[in-house]
Amino acid sequence: MKLIGFCDRDTAVALRLAGLTEVYTPEGNNEKDIWFDLTDRDDIGVIFITEKIAESLDKYLRDFRIRNNIPIVVEIPDKHGRRKDHVDFVSHLIKKAVGIEVSKK
């Protein structure tokens, strides 16, 4: 299973430095096209997506998370930092799988 990045150019550089070999950056308004191409693939295990792009794909992302377990979609902050209304879906997945809540103090 592959790790994929779906983010802006600056975050793409950071993800490539971290070792991701496949990183997609939207040009114009083609976020939905890239999203559907990525979610149709069977070889992806995790998609790292910036919160800004996730916000623009809100309805599609929500529907995908309800219907699919894989790939796991992890929302990451961009160069401007974490959004104020951020929801940590990874902690939710851990709680769902293990039965305990994970929190940072």
C-alpha positions in Angstrom: 0.0 0.0 0.0 1.3 3.4 -0.9 1.4 6.7 0.9 0.1 9.6 -1.2 0.2 13.3 -0.7 -2.6 15.7 -2.0 -1.6 19.2 -1.1 -0.3 22.6 -2.1 3.2 23.1 -3.6 4.9 24.1 -0.3 3.5 21.1 1.6 4.4 18.9 -1.4 8.0 19.8 -1.0 7.9 18.9 2.7 6.2 15.5 2.0 8.7 14.7 -0.7 11.6 15.4 1.7 9.8 13.1 4.2 10.0 10.3 1.6 6.7 10.3 -0.2 7.2 9.6 -3.9 3.7 10.4 -5.1 2.4 13.9 -4.3 -0.4 15.6 -6.2 -0.9 19.4 -6.3 -4.2 20.8 -7.7 -3.9 23.2 -10.6 -6.9 25.6 -10.8 -10.1 23.8 -9.8 -9.2 20.2 -10.5 -9.3 19.1 -6.9 -12.4 16.9 -7.4 -10.8 15.2 -10.5 -7.6 14.3 -8.6 -9.7 13.2 -5.6 -11.8 10.8 -7.6 -8.7 9.5 -9.5 -7.0 8.7 -6.1 -10.0 7.1 -4.5 -10.6 4.8 -7.5 -7.1 3.3 -7.0 -6.6 0.0 -5.1 -2.9 0.5 -4.3 -3.2 3.4 -1.9 -3.2 2.9 1.9 -3.0 6.5 3.2 -3.8 9.9 1.6 -2.2 12.9 3.4 -4.4 15.9 2.4 -4.1 19.5 3.5 -7.0 20.8 5.5 -7.7 23.5 2.9 -8.2 21.0 0.2 -10.2 18.7 2.5 -12.4 21.7 3.2 -13.0 22.2 -0.5 -13.9 18.5 -0.9 -16.0 18.5 2.3 -19.1 16.6 1.0 -17.1 14.1 -1.1 -14.6 13.5 1.7 -17.4 12.9 4.3 -19.2 10.5 2.0 -15.9 8.6 1.3 -15.1 8.3 5.0 -18.6 6.8 5.7 -18.4 4.3 2.9 -14.7 3.3 2.9 -12.1 2.3 5.5 -9.1 2.3 3.1 -7.4 4.4 2.1 -7.2 6.3 5.4 -7.4 10.0 4.8 -5.2 12.1 7.2 -5.8 15.8 7.2 -2.6 17.8 7.7 -2.0 21.5 8.2 -0.4 23.6 5.4 2.2 26.3 5.8 -0.3 28.5 7.6 -0.8 26.0 10.4 -3.7 24.1 11.9 -7.2 25.5 11.2 -9.3 26.5 14.3 -12.2 24.2 13.4 -9.9 21.2 12.9 -11.4 17.7 13.6 -8.9 15.0 14.3 -10.2 12.0 12.4 -7.1 9.8 13.1 -7.9 9.9 16.9 -11.5 9.0 16.0 -10.3 6.0 13.9 -8.1 4.9 16.8 -11.0 5.2 19.3 -13.3 3.3 16.9 -10.7 0.5 16.4 -9.3 0.1 19.9 -12.0 1.5 22.0 -10.0 4.1 23.9 -9.8 7.8 23.4 -6.4 9.2 22.5 -5.7 12.8 23.5 -2.8 15.1 23.9 -2.4 17.1 27.1 
